[in-house]
Amino acid sequence: MSARTVDIDIEKPATEAVEMAVSVLLGGGLVVYPSDTVYGLLCPAAMQHSVRRVGRLKGYAEEKPFILLVPSIEAASIFSKPVPGALEMMKASWPGPVTLVLPASDRAPSWVCAADGTVALRVPSDPFSVRVLESIMPLVTTSANLRGGIEPLGLDEVSLKIASGVDLMLDGGKLARRKASTMIKITPEGQEVLRP
């Protein structure tokens, strides 16, 4: 059985839809939503059980780092350590579909960080994510597909396993053809494109 589905205007999300999603997330639930890239899964980063649930749902056998959505460069600075060139890259890339992988600060939840001590951060541009981040910050996001599956551009492309394993699905219609965010790692040693 699939989760409850609610229509949403991706340009002007209704307050009711945003509040419903916030309520589900604060209760530890998972939401499928139309992001500024593809349809994604969303949960609060601070709730380790919810993050683990996302990993299990996608088919990961062990804990895996996920992207954190934050509302601003200032917020990103809370969860990462300063690195030469990072601030300039943040200003040039955000808000938008660019994820920056940076050395994690002590404020970043350990269960979303990579084994090398980095954390992936992004400031989204879609109005829904921006509104939810006013109430919950940071959020974990990942594409709403099974491991190795296609990244969905509509709810019709979300697998039955995902649809039956979440608590709310927001239908913003078919998204324009696009891809997951570009991912760039920035360390004191330099920059590396992990995902073009």
C-alpha positions in Angstrom: 0.0 0.0 0.0 1.3 3.4 -1.0 1.7 6.4 1.4 -0.8 9.2 1.4 -0.4 11.4 -1.7 -1.0 15.2 -1.7 -0.8 17.5 -4.8 1.6 20.4 -4.5 2.4 23.4 -6.6 6.2 23.3 -6.9 6.4 27.1 -7.5 4.0 28.2 -4.8 3.5 25.3 -2.3 0.4 25.7 -0.2 1.0 26.3 3.5 -1.2 23.3 4.3 1.1 21.0 2.3 4.2 22.4 3.9 2.7 22.1 7.4 1.6 18.5 6.7 5.1 17.6 5.6 6.7 19.3 8.6 4.4 17.4 10.9 5.3 14.1 9.3 9.0 14.9 9.5 8.9 16.0 13.1 7.1 12.7 13.9 10.1 10.8 12.4 8.3 10.1 9.1 9.7 10.1 5.6 8.4 12.3 2.7 8.8 11.9 -1.0 8.9 15.4 -2.6 9.7 17.2 -5.9 13.1 18.8 -5.3 15.0 21.2 -7.5 16.7 18.2 -9.1 14.6 15.0 -9.1 12.0 13.5 -6.8 13.7 12.9 -3.4 13.3 11.4 0.0 13.4 13.8 3.0 13.9 13.3 6.8 15.4 15.3 9.6 19.1 14.8 9.9 19.0 14.9 13.7 16.8 11.8 13.9 19.2 8.9 13.4 16.4 6.3 13.3 14.8 8.2 10.4 18.1 8.5 8.5 18.6 4.7 9.0 15.1 4.1 7.7 16.0 6.0 4.5 19.1 3.9 4.0 17.2 0.6 4.5 14.4 1.8 2.2 17.0 2.5 -0.6 18.6 -0.9 -0.1 21.9 0.1 1.6 23.2 -2.7 3.9 25.2 -0.3 6.1 25.1 3.4 7.1 25.9 5.7 4.2 26.5 9.5 4.2 23.6 11.6 2.8 23.3 15.1 1.6 22.2 17.7 4.2 19.9 20.5 3.1 20.5 23.8 4.9 18.8 27.2 4.4 21.9 29.4 4.0 25.7 29.7 3.8 25.6 30.7 7.5 23.9 27.4 8.3 26.3 25.4 6.2 29.2 27.0 8.2 27.7 25.5 11.4 28.1 22.0 10.1 31.4 22.3 8.2 34.9 23.6 9.0 36.3 26.5 7.0 38.4 25.5 4.0 40.2 27.8 1.5 37.9 28.4 -1.5 34.8 27.0 0.2 33.0 30.3 0.9 33.6 31.5 -2.7 32.2 28.2 -4.0 29.2 28.5 -1.8 28.4 32.0 -2.9 28.8 31.0 -6.6 26.8 27.8 -6.3 23.9 28.4 -3.9 21.0 28.2 -3.8 20.9 25.5 -6.5 21.7 22.0 -7.5 25.4 21.9 -6.4 26.4 19.8 -3.4 29.7 20.7 -1.6 31.5 18.0 0.4 33.5 19.7 3.2 35.3 18.7 6.4 32.5 18.2 9.0 32.3 20.2 12.2 31.4 18.7 15.5 27.8 20.0 15.0 27.3 17.6 12.0 25.5 14.4 13.1 28.1 11.6 12.8 25.6 9.3 11.1 25.4 11.5 8.0 29.1 12.0 7.7 31.5 10.0 5.5 34.2 7.8 6.9 36.8 10.5 5.9 35.2 13.1 8.2 33.4 15.0 5.5 29.8 16.2 5.2 27.8 16.9 2.0 25.9 20.2 2.1 23.5 22.0 -0.2 21.3 25.1 -0.1 18.2 24.2 -2.3 16.4 26.6 -4.5 12.9 25.0 -4.7 10.3 26.9 -2.6 9.0 23.8 -0.8 12.5 22.8 0.6 13.1 26.5 1.6 9.8 26.6 3.5 10.4 23.3 5.3 13.9 24.4 6.3 12.3 27.3 8.2 11.0 24.7 10.6 13.5 21.9 10.5 17.2 22.2 9.8 19.2 20.4 8.6 17.3 17.9 6.5 18.7 14.7 4.9 17.8 14.3 1.2 18.5 11.6 -1.4 16.9 10.7 -4.6 13.7 8.6 -4.2 15.0 5.5 -6.0 16.3 2.1 -5.0 20.1 1.7 -5.0 21.1 1.7 -8.7 17.6 2.6 -9.9 16.5 5.5 -12.1 16.2 8.9 -10.4 12.5 9.7 -10.7 11.1 12.8 -12.4 7.5 11.9 -11.4 5.7 9.8 -8.8 4.9 7.3 -11.4 8.7 6.5 -11.5 8.9 5.9 -7.8 9.2 2.2 -7.0 6.4 0.5 -5.0 8.9 -0.4 -2.3 9.7 3.3 -1.8 6.1 4.4 -2.1 4.9 1.9 0.5 7.8 2.7 2.8 7.3 6.4 3.3 4.6 8.3 5.2 3.7 11.1 2.7 4.2 11.6 -1.0 3.9 15.1 -2.6 2.9 15.2 -6.2 4.3 18.2 -8.1 3.7 16.6 -11.5 6.4 15.6 -14.0 9.6 17.5 -13.5 11.7 18.8 -16.4 14.4 16.4 -17.5 17.3 17.0 -15.1 19.7 15.1 -12.9 20.9 14.8 -9.4 23.1 17.6 -8.0 26.6 18.2 -9.1 29.0 17.2 -6.2 32.3 18.9 -5.5 34.6 18.0 -2.7 36.7 20.8 -1.2 39.5 20.0 1.2 42.7 21.8 2.2 44.4 19.9 -0.6 42.1 21.3 -3.3 38.9 20.6 -5.1 37.6 17.4 -6.8 34.4 16.9 -8.8 32.8 13.7 -7.4 29.7 13.8 -9.6 29.4 16.1 -12.6 
